[in-house]
């Protein structure tokens, strides 16, 4: 079983999808060894505790800069034996130090079809731009924001009358299906990175 750490900042709905997959799919291939948050008291920590998964809090405010924060976070992940970092609604940007320690082993999920609408306000930006299709992207993390090689994407139609909340909810439904599939494929050794392309090997 591939040991993974899940990084969170909020309610943890994507974390829950991963927890459910690890519990119900005997071939999931990954084991969540720790859930790490950059802030205390968030719902994701309660979800982890309810599932019997250890939790840690690494407060952003305790550190001088992004590099110190990222190193401390990686140190905690390594303490639990995590070989992969999964960013599930994690709202901090990791420094290159984290990418160096986990090359092509940090996976993020983003509520847009990258490279369109990177950053923390993807859903309202898509609505403001008037796009007809948005969606979800799962990608490897590199030194730039929402930039690394794309592993998988799912499209979500933007419908007349959509608000940010309504569209985001539909995108999250796709996130909850796609993220566990990507983690399962990675754990099985089916993902290969060639430059900016991610090749899915046959199972």
Long-range contacts (C-beta under 8 A, 24 or more apart in sequence): 1-29, 1-30, 1-31, 1-187, 2-29, 2-30, 2-31, 2-83, 2-84, 2-186, 2-187, 3-30, 3-31, 3-33, 3-80, 3-81, 3-82, 3-83, 3-84, 4-30, 4-31, 4-32, 4-33, 4-82, 4-83, 4-84, 4-85, 4-86, 4-183, 5-32, 5-33, 5-34, 5-35, 5-36, 5-76, 5-77, 5-80, 5-82, 5-84, 5-85, 5-86, 6-32, 6-34, 6-35, 6-36, 6-48, 6-86, 6-88, 7-35, 7-36, 7-37, 7-38, 7-73, 7-85, 7-86, 7-87, 7-88, 7-90, 8-35, 8-36, 8-37, 8-42, 8-44, 8-45, 8-88, 8-89, 8-90, 9-37, 9-38, 9-39, 9-42, 9-44, 9-89, 9-90, 9-91, 9-92, 10-42, 10-43, 10-44, 10-89, 10-91, 11-42, 11-43, 11-44, 11-89, 12-42, 12-43, 12-44, 12-45, 12-46, 12-47, 12-48, 12-88, 12-89, 13-89, 13-172, 13-175, 13-176, 14-88, 14-89, 14-109, 14-172, 14-175, 14-176, 14-179, 15-44, 15-47, 15-48, 15-88, 15-89, 16-47, 16-176, 17-175, 17-176, 17-177, 17-179, 17-180, 18-86, 18-88, 18-179, 18-180, 18-183, 19-47, 19-48, 19-51, 19-53, 20-180, 21-180, 21-183, 21-184, 23-51, 25-180, 25-184, 27-184, 27-188, 28-180, 28-183, 28-184, 28-187, 29-183, 29-184, 29-187, 29-188, 30-84, 30-183, 30-184, 30-186, 30-187, 33-80, 33-81, 33-82, 34-76, 34-77, 34-80, 34-82, 36-73, 36-76, 36-77, 38-69, 38-90, 38-91, 38-92, 44-88, 44-89, 54-80, 60-92, 66-92, 66-93, 66-94, 66-95, 67-95, 67-97, 69-95, 70-94, 70-95, 70-97, 70-98, 71-95, 71-97, 71-98, 73-98, 74-98, 74-101, 74-102, 84-186, 85-141, 86-179, 86-183, 87-141, 88-179, 91-120, 93-145, 94-141, 96-143, 98-141, 99-141, 99-142, 99-143, 104-140, 104-149, 104-193, 106-140, 106-141, 107-138, 107-139, 107-140, 107-141, 107-151, 107-182, 107-183, 107-186, 108-138, 108-139, 108-140, 108-141, 108-146, 108-148, 109-136, 109-137, 109-138, 109-175, 109-178, 109-179, 110-136, 110-137, 110-138, 110-139, 110-146, 111-136, 111-168, 111-171, 111-172, 111-175, 112-136, 112-137, 113-137, 113-153, 113-155, 114-139, 114-146, 114-147, 114-150, 114-153, 115-146, 115-147, 118-145, 118-146, 118-147, 119-145, 119-146, 123-164, 123-167, 123-168, 123-171, 124-164, 126-158, 126-167, 127-158, 127-162, 127-163, 127-164, 127-167, 131-158, 132-157, 132-158, 133-157, 133-158, 134-158, 134-167, 134-171, 135-171, 135-174, 136-171, 136-174, 136-175, 136-178, 138-178, 138-179, 138-182, 140-193, 140-198, 149-193, 149-195, 149-196, 149-197, 149-198, 150-196, 150-198, 151-182, 151-186, 151-191, 151-198, 152-178, 152-181, 152-182, 152-198, 154-178
